[in-house]
Amino acid sequence: MRTRTAYLPVSPDPETAPDAAIVAATGFAAELGCDVHVTTFAVSIPQLGSPLGGFLLDVPGLIRAAEERSRTDCLRLHGLVREAAGARSRVDVSTRTVVLGAALDAAAAEARCHDLAVVPWSRETLLSQDLAQAVVFGSGRPTILVPPSAYSAPLTHVAIAWDGSSVAARALWDALALLPENGRVTVLTIRDEKPLSGPDLASSLASLLEKRGYNAAPVDVMLGKRTIAEALQEAALEAGAQILAMGGFGHSRLRDFILGGATKGVLNDLRLPVLLSH
């Protein structure tokens, strides 16, 4: 039987995700039964002329030192992910050297060759959030964002943010592909956010999933004064789900682009692993 591959990109420059997030993402991918392909991105800095003509600053020496630190950190991260995966999964690690600032596009392109991407996420590092956006919107593959707080365990329960849209349907089937037979599915529908196609949207999907052999249950969520991202994540956690699956709204990873409200909220404040499909 073919084994799925999970792509895990890590860029140490200019700032990397915390070790805890990388360990959590590696463990999560391993528990999905995937072979884990890890790419670390070492930086190559173009030679720039010094305005002082090198009289006060050894610019080439500073560049070489920065590039060497980047390569050394990549090697350290290789050891970190191998230890995190342990014997649960086969891990393939490699380092790719890219020009400073090119890691985001390179990661999105590499992710297209794998079944899914698993990206370490951190509130403290903007690069990890930029990397998440790049892969979600640029790879065409389902992407799981994993915060440092996530724990490793076989996946048996997913929550689906369901509004009947095409992107929600893509997230649904991407998530179901990761569940074992008779896996548990909680269908989340926000009732007071926008008009829906019917009053029994969640119940109808849950009933269909039950007929396909899943243990499914509908949950109506009231938004109240919460953001959509807060309401969905809190409902998923209350239901005991290990992952929330939702469609990703937006067309660019640029930070000044206005993303969909739920997508932007999740990218800014991740409380459990979230699968985004776009």
C-alpha positions in Angstrom: 0.0 0.0 0.0 1.3 3.4 -0.9 2.4 5.6 2.0 1.4 9.2 2.1 4.2 11.8 2.3 3.9 14.9 4.5 6.1 17.9 3.6 7.5 19.9 6.5 9.4 23.1 5.5 11.6 25.0 8.1 13.4 28.2 7.3 15.9 29.4 10.0 16.3 32.8 8.5 15.6 35.5 9.5 13.8 33.7 12.4 12.7 30.1 12.7 9.7 28.7 14.5 10.4 27.6 18.1 11.8 24.1 18.6 8.5 23.2 20.4 6.5 24.0 17.2 8.8 22.0 15.0 8.8 19.0 17.4 4.9 19.2 17.5 4.6 19.4 13.7 7.0 16.5 13.2 5.2 14.3 15.8 1.8 15.2 14.3 2.9 14.2 10.8 4.4 11.0 12.1 1.2 10.0 13.9 -0.7 10.4 10.6 1.3 7.5 9.3 3.1 9.7 6.7 6.6 9.6 5.6 7.9 13.0 6.5 10.0 15.0 4.0 11.7 17.9 5.8 13.4 20.7 3.9 15.4 23.3 5.7 16.3 26.4 3.8 19.8 27.8 4.2 20.3 31.4 3.2 22.5 32.7 0.4 23.2 36.5 0.6 24.1 38.4 -2.5 27.4 40.3 -2.3 26.7 44.0 -1.7 29.2 46.8 -1.9 30.0 48.6 1.3 29.5 52.4 1.2 32.7 52.6 3.3 34.6 50.5 0.8 35.3 47.9 3.4 37.3 50.3 5.5 35.3 49.8 8.6 33.2 46.7 7.8 34.3 43.4 6.4 31.1 42.9 4.5 32.2 39.7 2.7 33.2 38.2 6.1 29.9 39.1 7.7 28.0 37.5 4.8 30.1 34.3 5.0 29.5 34.2 8.8 25.7 34.6 8.3 25.6 31.9 5.7 27.6 29.5 7.8 25.3 30.1 10.8 22.3 29.3 8.6 23.8 26.1 7.4 24.8 25.1 11.0 21.2 25.8 12.2 19.8 23.6 9.3 21.9 20.7 10.5 20.7 21.2 14.1 17.1 21.2 12.9 17.7 17.9 11.0 18.7 16.3 14.3 15.7 17.8 16.0 13.1 16.4 13.6 14.7 13.0 13.5 14.6 12.8 17.2 11.0 14.0 17.3 9.8 11.4 14.7 11.7 8.6 16.4 10.7 5.2 15.1 7.1 6.2 14.2 7.9 7.4 10.7 10.5 7.4 8.0 12.1 10.9 7.9 13.9 12.3 4.9 15.8 15.5 5.5 17.5 17.8 3.1 18.8 21.4 2.9 18.2 23.7 0.1 20.1 26.9 -0.4 18.0 29.9 -1.5 18.6 33.6 -1.9 17.5 35.5 1.2 13.7 36.0 1.0 13.0 33.2 -1.5 12.2 30.4 1.0 8.5 31.1 1.0 8.0 30.6 -2.7 10.4 27.6 -2.7 8.4 25.9 0.1 5.1 26.4 -1.7 6.5 24.9 -4.9 8.0 21.8 -3.1 4.8 21.2 -1.2 3.0 20.5 -4.5 4.8 17.2 -4.9 3.5 15.7 -1.6 0.1 14.5 -0.3 -0.1 17.3 2.3 2.0 19.9 4.1 2.5 20.2 7.8 3.8 23.6 8.9 5.1 24.6 12.4 3.2 27.7 13.6 4.1 30.2 16.3 2.4 33.3 17.5 5.9 34.8 18.2 7.5 34.5 14.8 6.0 36.3 11.8 8.0 34.1 9.4 6.2 31.0 10.5 2.9 32.7 9.8 4.2 34.0 6.4 5.4 30.4 5.6 2.0 29.0 6.5 0.3 31.5 4.1 2.7 30.8 1.3 2.1 27.0 1.5 -1.7 27.3 2.0 -2.3 29.6 -0.9 0.6 28.6 -3.2 0.9 24.9 -3.0 -2.6 23.6 -4.0 -2.2 20.9 -1.2 -4.0 20.5 2.1 -1.9 22.2 4.8 -2.0 21.5 8.5 -0.7 24.3 10.7 0.6 22.9 14.1 1.1 25.1 17.2 3.6 24.3 19.9 0.9 23.1 22.2 -0.3 20.3 20.0 0.2 16.8 21.2 1.0 13.7 19.2 -1.5 10.9 19.0 -3.2 8.8 16.3 -5.8 10.9 14.6 -9.3 9.6 15.4 -11.5 12.8 15.6 -11.8 15.8 13.3 -14.0 18.8 13.4 -15.2 20.3 10.1 -16.2 23.9 9.6 -19.1 23.5 7.3 -21.1 26.0 5.3 -21.7 24.0 2.2 -19.2 26.0 0.1 -16.7 24.4 -2.4 -13.7 25.2 -0.2 -15.4 23.7 2.8 -16.1 20.6 0.8 -12.4 20.3 -0.3 -11.4 20.6 3.4 -13.9 18.0 4.4 -12.6 15.3 2.0 -9.0 16.2 2.6 -9.6 15.6 6.3 -11.6 12.4 5.8 -8.7 11.0 3.9 -6.6 11.1 7.1 -9.2 9.4 9.3 -9.4 5.7 10.0 -12.5 3.7 9.4 -15.3 4.6 11.9 -13.4 7.8 12.7 -15.2 10.5 14.6 -16.4 13.7 12.8 -17.9 16.7 14.4 -19.7 19.0 11.9 -19.6 22.6 13.0 -21.9 25.2 11.5 -22.1 28.8 12.7 -25.7 29.8 12.7 -25.6 33.6 13.2 -22.8 34.7 10.9 -24.2 34.6 7.3 -27.2 33.1 5.5 -26.9 29.4 5.0 -28.5 27.2 2.4 -30.7 25.4 4.9 -31.6 25.0 8.6 -30.3 21.4 8.7 -26.9 21.9 7.0 -24.8 20.3 9.7 -27.3 17.5 10.4 -27.6 16.6 6.7 -23.9 16.3 6.3 -23.6 14.3 9.5 -26.3 11.9 8.3 -24.5 11.3 5.0 -21.2 10.7 6.8 -22.9 8.2 9.1 -24.1 6.2 6.1 -20.5 6.2 4.9 -19.3 4.6 8.1 -18.1 7.6 10.1 -19.2 8.4 13.6 -20.6 11.9 12.9 -22.5 14.4 14.9 -23.7 18.0 14.1 -23.0 21.0 16.3 -24.6 24.4 15.8 -22.2 27.2 17.0 -23.4 30.6 18.0 -20.9 33.3 17.2 -22.0 35.9 19.7 -19.3 38.4 20.3 -16.5 36.1 19.3 -14.6 36.1 16.0 -15.3 33.2 13.6 -11.9 31.8 14.3 -12.4 31.9 18.0 -15.8 30.3 17.8 -14.8 27.5 15.5 -11.6 26.6 17.4 -13.4 26.7 20.8 -16.2 24.5 19.5 -13.7 22.0 18.1 -11.8 21.9 21.4 -15.0 21.5 23.4 -16.0 18.6 21.2 -12.6 16.9 21.8 -11.5 17.1 18.2 -7.8 16.8 17.5 -7.9 18.9 14.4 -10.1 21.5 12.8 -10.6 21.4 9.0 -11.7 24.4 7.1 -11.6 26.1 3.7 -9.0 28.8 3.3 -10.2 32.1 1.9 -7.8 34.4 0.2 -5.7 34.8 -3.0 -2.3 35.9 -1.7 0.2 35.3 1.0 1.1 39.0 1.1 0.6 40.3 4.7 -1.3 43.4 3.5 -3.9 41.3 1.5 -7.3 41.1 3.2 -7.9 37.5 3.9 -11.2 35.8 4.7 -12.1 36.6 8.3 -11.9 33.0 9.6 -8.7 32.3 7.7 -7.0 35.5 9.0 -8.1 34.7 12.6 -6.7 31.2 12.5 -3.4 32.3 11.0 -3.1 34.9 13.8 -4.2 32.8 16.7 -3.9 29.1 16.4 -5.2 27.0 19.3 -5.1 23.5 17.9 -3.9 21.9 14.6 -5.9 23.3 11.7 -6.1 21.8 8.2 -6.6 24.5 5.6 -7.6 23.7 2.0 -7.6 26.2 -0.7 
